[in-house]
Amino acid sequence: MRDRLKLNSPTLVAALFALLAASAGFAQRVPAAGQPATPATAAPEPDANKPALVSPVAASGVRQFGSLPRIKPLAKSADYIVAVVNSESVTDNEVKFRVAKMQQESIERGGAQPTAAELRKQALDALVEERVLVTYARDNGVKVDDAEVDRAIGNIASSNKMSIEQLRDRLRQQGVDYNTFKSGIRDQITIERIREREVVNHIRVTDTEIADYIAKMRGGHTSAPQVDIAQILITVPDKATPVVEAERKARAEAALARVRNGEPFEQVAREMSEDANKAKGGEMGSRTLDKYPDLFVDAIKDVKVGGTSGVVRSGAGFHVLKVVSRGEESGLTVTQTRVRHIVLRPSAQLGIDAVERRILDFRQQIASGAKTFEEIGSAQAGGDLGWASPGSFVPEFEEAMDKLPIAGLSGPVRSRFGVHLIQVLDRRETTVEPKQLREQATNALKEQKFDPAYAEWVADLRAKAFIEYRDPPI
């Protein structure tokens, strides 16, 4: 499967939480209250002179990647548990590591700086939320086998032009324990799977919403499905007596019986119908449903092409209706764009501002000819997403893409998938078939609903989770 950012990816693509707690350790089983936390495997001090490692993560149908920054080692101190989340713990050293990262990001952004207490609260909240998601996923049967984790790590190594052993060495030089790194990759894939199952697959889009979205794509000009109906009409005079009405109804029922016994509808219509179209077998012509009486629409809504309705009473008399054909709505001529991208995802080790600087560096290298997309990105086909119609990508990505000329390079573009560097390769006019239009509308509407649905899901999980905050040991 090609790497996709598209909304119709089998995994709508969804943003992952960065769970790599690097030198701070990772999720630990909870010891008895009052006992110290077991420290994570010690890792060598980071080498600030070594370049940061670009580490792609294969998940969600999109090859996403971030980097491990050069973070100065924290002063060593005795670790202890600050929070228990379901069956796992959050330690003080993890919080300190996250605070250091957030503080570094805040300084780089400039402006008013949060207080130490505010930073610590934000860091602790983020770590608790990550534990809630991971434990929920595991408790609900989401499993990621070692082979899948090893494949993801193999992709990381190959994208950085190194062997697994060289990757281990580089992680060690940056102060990242390999088992911690591997555990974080597993957790990322685990969370993505539960997010897909619990959020993306449960977002519902109605037919009315789809129709309205397609109408907007058409600029407000709708193209409703065409239906061709034929009828046999047995008229009933105004102020007919019950006897006359019963006779007229019986005649309509006799016509219906002949059709259901195998006689051609057209023949019966020519012989028995009393409407102006009987010479054409009662066929009224193809038209949109809104051009038919509501009682006709209701009568044929469950009738297949070639089928007939029962006897229908109207002010004109008794009708027997046949669905001759149901035409699909017409396609839509759109401008498709062939685009490719590189995406970096912020992580626990690399903030959003640092990711944007790296994207700008990539842009400079490509623009100057020093490197190509294929050399920088690890995604198959150099990050080529193929031809895409409007509504195929998340809005912020598509908006930036639409502003670019052919061969143009974007600046850093933020989305919930990470930060993108986008290049437009070509454009063309093409007709999108009705089925594709509906798929694109459905995917775009699901994307619009994702953020509130995800926020509600996470809030519900936190409310149901066991979360206990602990004071520092005396």
Secondary structure, DSSP 8 states (H G I E B T S, - for coil): -----STTSTTTT--------GGG---EE---TTS------------TTS--EEEEEEETTEEEEEEE------------EEEEETTEEEEHHHHHHHHHHHHHHHHHH-SS---HHHHHHHHHHHHHHHHHHHHHHHHTT----HHHHHHHHHHHHHHTT--HHHHHHHHHHTT--HHHHHHHHHHHHHHHHHHHHHTGGG----HHHHHHHHHHHTTT-----EEEEEEEEEE--TT--HHHHHHHHHHHHHHHHHHHTT--HHHHHHHH--STTGGGTTEEEEEEGGGS-HHHHHHHTT--TT-EEEEEE-SSEEEEEEEEEEE----EEEEEEEEEEEEE---SSS-HHHHHHHHHHHHHHHHHTS--HHHH--SGGGGEEEEE-TTSS-HHHHHHHHH--TT-B---EEETTEEEEEEEEEEEEEEE-HHHHHHHHHHHHHHHHHHHHHHHHHHHHHHHS-EEE-----
